């Protein structure tokens, strides 16, 4: 999309990824160190962190489904373009909920 001059949605999505990434890392740290933490402190931080992640990830997915993907479908044509994108995605890897 950026190569076709559509930069706004891509920029927003990238910023949201950058915002969520450290929080996902912290969630992993909490899970790995839960046995060594005060249970009240763990519950408080876990609650705040998961509420933030769930709210923002749900919003992010909505934007992907209703803005980003429709823009891609409207602006990227031809099977050659999609095949090239598929190869690039395969090389990069796909979304998982890890660090």
QUIVEN-V665416 format. One line per field, one symbol per residue. ss: DSSP state (A for helix, B for strand, O for the rest). phi: phi as a letter, one per 40 degrees, with the letter a starting at -180 (. if undefined). burial: # if it has 9 or more other C-alpha atoms within 8 Angstrom, else .. Layout:
ss->???
phi->???
burial->???
This chain:
ss->OAAAOOOAAAAAAAAAAAAAAAAAAAAAAAAAAAAAOOAAAAAAAAAAAAAAAAAAAAAAAAAAAAAAAAAAAAAOOOAAAAAAAAAAAAAAOOOOOOO
phi->.ccbgbbddcccccccccccdcccccdcccccbdccbcccccdccccccccccccccccccdcccbbcccccccbbbgcccccccdcccccchbcacbc
burial->#....#..##..#..#...##.###.##.#...#.......#...#..##..#..##..#..###.######...#....##......#..........
